[in-house]
Amino acid sequence: MKSRIFAGFLVLAAISFLPHAAHAAVKFWIGPGGGSFSNNLYWSTSSGGANNTTAPGAGDIATFDSGDNNNAAIDGVLSVGGIDIKSTYGGAITQSAALTVGASNFSMAGGNITVTSAAAAT
């Protein structure tokens, strides 16, 4: 009986040391009109909330909704886990730099996106 209890304890202890799967953080745009996507001051962990997080990174989902309908500018090379533009977002996003979207994909149900490209350097 004691050996079974000890074996059960060992299994539980081993499980607690296994790496846990990382979950994407959902971050909401709260920036001013034309604000830079990469600015840490323009993101919140809740829709329309106060700045309390950093700009989305490779494992995060950038979310745009009615919590802030101001326009956003992707003006620097970025990599995010996903982008979710809700039907309630009434703003526009302009992209003038490379953007990589990861496994959480890209979803657009509202808003507008304008993609521009810079002339090649000579």
Summary of the structure (lengths in Angstrom):
residues: 122
radius of gyration: 20.1
end to end distance: 78.1
largest distance: 78.1
contacts: 334
relative contact order: 0.17
helix: 15%
strand: 34%
